[in-house]
Amino acid sequence: MSDGMEQKPGETPQTAVPLWEVRSISKAFPGVQALDNVSMAIYPGEIHALVGENGSGKSTLAKCLAGVHQPESGQILYKGEVVNFPHPLAARAHGVATIYQEFSLVPSLTVAENIYLNRYPRSGAVIDWVAVRRGTQQVLNQLGLEIDPDAVVKDLSVAEQQLVEIAKATSLESNLLIMDEPTAALGLVEPEHLMKLIRRLAAQGKAIVYISHRLDEVFQIADRVTILKDGKWVTTTPISQLKMGDMVRMMIGFDIQQHYPKERNSKAVPCLEVENISTANGVHNVSFTVNVGEVFGLGGMLGSGRTEIARAIYGLDKLTSGSIKLYGRPVRFKSPQDAVAAGIGMVPENRKADGCFFNFDSPKNITVSRLKELLHGPFIHLRDERRIGETYARRMNIPPSGLERSVQFLSGGNQQKVIIARWLFSKARLLIMDEPTQGIDIGAKLEVYRVINELTASGISIILISSDIPELLAMSDRVAVVRDGRILEIAGAQQITEYDLIAAASGANDEEEDAEKRAAGITPQA
C-alpha cells in the first residue's frame, strides 16, 4: 500500500485531468471505519472497476460520490473543482447517476413513464405525453436498444429492466454512471449485451464506475481497477497489468492456488431420482438422478426453468405428472415442510425475500429449521438456541457480531452463510442451492465452495443452480442443460465447455442446424 494517492502506472488515461476525483476520503459509522483516507480518479470514457470484499468500503465510496453519504474528511472534485453534495439531487445535478443492484423502476408504469418519472415535461399544467414518448425513443435509439417505450416494465425480462435503468440514468444527462452489481440478476447470455452497452456509453465519453464481485467480468470490461480492503485503498492499476490471482490476493490478503477448490466426492449410489416430472409452472417431462455426495448442476439462461425444477422437487409447485424417489423411497411433497421433514433443504435465489428472517439474529435464523429440538415443554430453550447458533456460526466463519445483531445488518455473504448453516443444523441429506454466490465477495464465495466440499464429503448431495458458468462447471460433477423447462442433455462437468453450455441453453445450436438445413434445401420443423 501507499499513501492512498492515485497511481497511474503503465497506461495513460484519455486525458491528464480527471473528470471526477476523490481525495483522502474518510467516512465512519457507529463502530465501523467504512473508508479511511481513500483516493481515486475517474477519467472521461473510462470504465473503472471498484472491487473488494463485502465491507471493504466500495458501496460507501459510491454513495459518497452519489451524495447519499457525506464524507467526514477529504474532498470530491469535478473537473478539478471541489464540490459538495449534501443530498443525492445535488450529485445528480452534476451528472452523477447510480444504478443499484435492486431496481428503482415502478413495475406498473411504462418504460417512458419510468424514464421521466418526477420530471415529466408539461404544456401548461398538462403532461406532454408526446414529448415523453419522443424523448424516451431518442434515449433508446442513442443506446441502440430495441425496447418499446409503451411496454409496461413488469412485462419486461430482468435483462430488459436493467437496460431501462441504464436508459433512465443516461436520460438525466449524466457524465458518471455508477453501476453496482449490474449483472447479478442476469442469466448466461444477457451480460454480454450489457457489456456492449457499457462500452458504447464509455465511447460516448461517459465515465463508468463498475462494481462487481464477478472478477471475470472485471477483466472483460474494465480499463483500470481500484481495490479496497477494510476501508483502505490498496491499489489503482490498469487491468492489463493484473492477473486474477494478484487481484484475489490483494482483496482477501492471501493467495489461493485455484479459484474453484473442487473436491470430487460422488458415489455411485442414487440419492434423488426424478422421473418425467411436470408442473403447471413450466416444467416438462424432466428426468435425472443425483448421486450421494454429488454436485449436480442445472445450467441455463434466466427463465430457462432451472428454479422451477428446484421448486417442484422442494414441494413449492405441485407435480402434474411424474415421480420422485429419495434414497429409493417414493415421495410426494405437498409443501416445503414435507420436503424439509424428508431431509431436503433449499438455499433460495432471493435470500432477502425468501431466505432470511431479517427481524431475527443469526441463532434464530439457523435453528428455525428444527425448532422441535429446542422445545422444553411448550417453550423454546433460549440457552440451547444460543449454543447451537454459536456452534454453526463458527463452523461457517460468521463473525461474532452476527450473533448479536439482526441479520439485516450482515453482509450478503454472511447472510448466505446463515442460510447454509440453517440446513447444516437441519441435517438435510439433499441441499438445493439456487445462485448461492450471487452478489457476494470472493472471500465469501470461497467459504461457500469450502462448505460444498465439506457437505459432499459427508455424503450430502447438492443441486447447484448458478448463472456463473465457470463456477457451475468447476464446482459440479455433472451438469444438466435446461431450456424451456426441459433438460436437453446431461454431461460430465469436465466434458462440457462454456461455449457448449451457452450455445445449447440459448438455442444457438438449433439455429445453426436450421441454417444448415435451409442451405441444403430442407425446411426446418417447428
N, C-alpha and C positions, 0 to 999 in steps of 0.2 A: 504494500500500500504506500501511498504517498501523502502529500499534504491535503489531498482531496481536490486539487485543481485539475481541470480538464487536460488530458494529454491527447495529442493527435498524431501518434507516430505513423510513419509509413504513408498512408493515403492522405491527400489533401482534400478537404471538403470543397463543395462547389464555390464557396465564397469565403473570404477571410473573416467576414463579420457574421457572427451567429444571428439567426432570426430570433431565437429565444435562448435564454441562458439563466440558469440558477447558480448562484454563488454562495457557497458556505451556508446552505440552508440547514436549520435545525428545527425540530418540532418534537415536543414531548406530550404524552398523555399521562394520566394518573398511573404511576408505577412503570411506565414504559417510555424509553427514549426512542421514538419511532425513526427520527432522522438526526444524524449527528455530523454536521459540517459536510454536507453533500453538495457537490458541484457537477453540472452537466451542461453542455452546449448543444443546441439543435440547429441545423442549417436548412435553408430552403431546399426542397427537393430531396431531402434525406429521409430514409427510413431508419429510425434509431430505435433499436430494441432495448428494452429495460427488463432485466431478468434478475432473479434471486429467489430464494426460498420464501415460503409464506412467512410473514413477519419481518422480511428484510427491509421494508420501507418503500417498496415500489408504489403501492396504491396511495400511500401518504404523500409521496413526492408528486404523483399525478394529480392528486386532489389539491395540493398547494398551487400547482400550475393552473388548475381549473377554478380556483377561488373558493373551493369548499372548505379548505383549512388555510389559516393564516400562519406562516412561519414565525417563530419567536425571535429568530435572528437570521441574518443572511438577506440576500436580495434576489428579486426576479427582474430580468431585463428583457425588453422587447426592442429589437433593432438598436441595441446599445444603450437604451434609456431605461432607468429604473421605473418599474410600475408596481402598483399596489392593488390587490384585488380583495376588497372587503367582503365580496359575495360573488357567486358564480356568474351573475349577469354582467359584472364588471369584466370578468375574464372573457365572456362571450363577446362583449363589445370590442375587445381587442383581437377577436378572431380565434379564440380557443374553443374547440368543440370536443366533447368527450363522449365516446361510445362505450358504454358499460356492458359487462357480460350479460346482465339482465336487462332486457329491452325496456325502453321507455315509451313504446308505442301504445296507443289506445286500440285494442283489438276490434272494437265495434265500429271504428271510423275507417274511412277510405285512406288510400295511400296519400292522396292530395291533402285531405283534411289533417292527417298526421304531420305532414311536412310543414304545413303552415299553421299548425296549432298555436294559439295565443298570439298570432301576428297576422291574422287574415287581412288582406288588402280590402279596402272599403270604398264604396262610392256613396259618399254621404254617410248615412247610418246603416247602410245595407252592405253585406259582404259581397264582394265582386268575385263570384264563383268562376266566371270565365277566366279572370286573371289568376286565380288559384290553380285551376287546371293547366293553364298555359305555362305558368311558372314551374309547376311540377314536371310537366313534359320536357321543358327545357333542361331542368336539372338531370332528369333521367337520360335524356339524349346526350348530355355532356359526359355522363359517366358510362354511356354505352349500355344502359340497362333496358331490357325489354319487359317492363312491368307496366300494367295498366294503371293509370292514375286513379281510376274509379274502382279498382279492386278493393274489397274490404280486407283489412290486414289479417284478421283471424282466418281468412281463407287462403292465405299465402303459406308457403313452406317456411320452415325455420330459416333456411338459407336466404330466401327472398326477403323475409323480415329483417335479416341482418343487413342486406343491401339497402333496404328502405331506411334503416337507421343511418347508414353512411350518406345516403342521398339527403336526408334531413340535415345532417351535420354540414355537408358541403353547401346546402342552400342558404346557410347562415353566413356565407362569405367568409368561411373560416380559413385561416392560414396554418393552423396547427390542429391536427387531429390526434387525439389520444385514444388508442384502441386497447381496451382491457379484455384480454382473452377472447378475441373476435371469432375464433373457430371452435371454441369449447363445445358448442351445441351443434356443430355441423358434422355431417357424415363423411364418407370416403372421398367423394369427388368434389363436393361443394367448396372445400378450402382452396382448391386451385383456381376456381372462378374468383374467389375473394382476393387471392394474391394478385391476379391480373388487374383487378380494380385498384388495389393499393398502389401497384406500380404506375398505373395510369395517373392516379392522384399525385404521386411524387413527381412524375414527369411534367405535371402542370405547375410545379413549384411549391406545392404544399409540403410542410414538414409533418412527418408521421412519427409519433412515439408508439411503439408496438410492444405491448406487454403480453407475454405468453409463457406458459410452462412447457409448451411443446418445443423442445430445443431444435428438433429437425426443421420446424417452420422458421425459427430464428435464422438458421444457417441458409435457408432458402430465400428469405425475403430481405434480411437486414443489410444495411451498408455498414453501420457500426453498432456496437453493443456496449451498454453500460451495465456493470454488475454491481449489485448491492448485497451486503451481508450484515445482518444485525444492525441495520440502520446506517451503516457506514459505506462510503464509496470504496470500491475495490479497484476498478479499472474502467477506462473507456478506450476501446480498441477497435480498429477495423475488423470486420468479421473474417476477412481473408487471412488475418494473422492469428486466428484462433482455431483450435481443434476442439471437438466435442469434449474430450477428456479434460482439456485445460479449463473449459468453461465450468464443467461439473465440479472440478476440484476447487475452483475459486468460489463457487456458490455454496458448497457444503463443507469445505475445509479439509477434505481428504480425497484420495484417489480411489476410483473404482476400476477394477480390471475390465469389467464389461458393464454395459448399460442395463442389460437384462440378465440377471444371475439365475438362469433357469436350471432347475433340478428335475429330472425325469423319474417319477415315482409310480407310474401307471402299472397296474397289474391286470392280467387277462381274466378278470372277474367282473361281470356286469354289476353296476350299482343301479343305474337307471336305464330302463328300456322303454322307449317311446315308439309306438306303432300306429301309423296312419291317423294321427290326431288332427282334428279340425275344430275351429271355433267360429262363432259368428263375428269375431273381431279380426278376421283376416288371416287365420292360419289354415293352410290347406294340405291335408294328407302328409304331414311331417313325420318322418321316422328316423330315429338314431339311437345309439347306445352310448352311455357314458360308463367307463370302467372305474373300478376302485382306484383312487389316487391319481386319476387322470384330470388334466385341464382340457376341457372340450370347448373350443372357441366357436362362437357364432359371428361370422363376418358378413357385412353387407352395408348398403347405403342407409342413411337416415330414412326411416319409414319402410324399410325392407320387410319388416315383420319379426326382427330379432327379439325385440322386447315383448311382442305379442306371444311368441313361443314361450318365453320365460313366464309370462302371466298365466298361460294355460297350465304349465307344469306346477306353478305355485298356487293354483286354485283361485286366482283372481278372475279368470274368464272360464266359463263353463264349456266343457267339451261337447261338441255336437256329434262327434264320431271318434272312433279310435280308442286306444287303451294305453295305460301307463303301468309299468311294474317297477317297484322299488325293492331291490335285493330279492328279485324273483317273485315277490308277492304283488298281485294286482291291487292297485289303489285308485280311488276316485275321490278327489278333494272337492268339497262343496265350498270351501273357504280357505284363506291362508292359514287360519287356525288349525285346520285339519292337516295342512302341509307341514306346519311347524311341529305339530304333535308327532308326525311321522318321521321327523328328522331332516326337514328341508328348511333352509334359511335363504333370505334374499337381501342383497345389498342393492337398493333401488337406484335407478338412474338419477333421480332428483332427490338428493339427500335432504334438501331443505324442506321440500313439500311432503315427502313420503318416508324419510328415514329417521330424522331426529325429532325428539320432543324438546323444543327449544326452551321451554319453561323449567326443564329439569337439568340437574347436573349430570356428570358422566356416570356415576354409580347407578342412578335411577334409570338412565338410558340403557345401560348394559344389562341390568338384572330384570328388565321388563319382559324378556323372553321366557323366563321361568320363575314367575312370581310365587308359584306354589312352594318352591324350595325355601322361600323366605318367611312363610307364614308360621306364626306361633299362635295357634288358635285362629281367631279372625283378623289378627293384626300382623303387619309386616315388621319383622325384626330389623330395626334400623342399623344395629351394630353389624349384623351379618351382611346387610346390603352394602354398607361402607367397606367392610373387609373384602367382600367379593369384588366390588368395584375397583378397589386399590390393586388387587391381585391382577385383574385383567388389564387395567390401565398400565401397570408396569410391564406386563407381557407385550403390550402394543406400543410401549415407549411414549405414552401420552404424558405430557408434563404434569407435575403435581398440582399446578394451578387449575388444571382441568377438573380436578376432583372437588374444588371449592366453588367454581363458578358455573353458571348456566352454559350449556353447550353452544348457545348462540354467540358467545364471546370467543369460542375456539376458532382456530384457522380451519379452512376447508379440509386440509389434510388430516387434522386431528379429529374433526367431526366424522370423517370417513373411518378413521381407526376406531372410534367409539362404536360405530355400527358393526364393524367386523368383530370387535370384542363381544358385542351382544350375542353374535351367533357362535362364537367360541364357547361362551358360557352356556348356550342352549344345547350344546353337544350335537349340533347339526352334522349329519353324515354327507349331505349334499348341499353345496352353497352356490347359489346363483349370484354372480357378480356382474351387474349391469353398469358399465362405464365406471369402474372402481377408482380410476386415477384421473377422472375428468376434473380439471380445474385445481389440481394440487401440485405442489412443487416437487422437484426431483428427489429431495430427501424423503418426503412422504411417499413418493412412488416406490422408492427402494424398500421402504418399510412394508408396503403392500406386497411387493414381489417376495420379500422375505417371508411374509406370513403365508402367501400362496404356497411356497415351497414347504413351509412347516406343516401346513394343513394336509397337503398331498402326501407328505412323508408319513403322516399319522393315519393315512387311509381315507381321508376325506376327499370326495370328488368335487370338482368345480366346473360350472358352466360359466365361461367368460365371454362377456359381450364388450367389445371395445371398438371405437372408431379410429383409434390409433393403430394403424396397420402394423408397423414394426413391432409394437407391443403385443398385439394379438398373435402374430406369427412366432414371436420369440418366446412367449410365455405359455403357449398352448402345445399340447401333444398332437391333437388333431383339430382341423378347422372345417366347419360346415359353411358353405357359401349360401346365403339366404337372399332371395329376391321374390317380391310379391307374395310373401307368406309361405313360400315353398323352399325346400332345401334342394339346391341344384346339384351339389356334389359335396362329398366329404373326402378330405385328403390329409395325409400327414403334414403337420405344420412345416416340416423341413423340405417337403416336396412341392410346395406352392410358393410362388413369388408374389411380391406386392402387385406387380403388373397383372398377373393371372387373376388375383383376387378382385382387383378393381374392374378389370375387363368383364369378368363373369358377373359381378354384382351389379354393374351398370348396364349390362346388356350389350356392351361393345362387341362381344364375340358374336352375338346374334346378328348385329348389323353387318359385321364382316362376312358372315356366312350368307346373309341375304344379298349382299353386293356381289359375291362370287356367283350365286345362283342367277342373278339378273344378267351378269356378264356372260353366263352360259346359256341364256335364253330360257331360264326356268323361273316361273313365278313363285316367290316365297309364299308359304302357307301362313295364315294368320294364327 
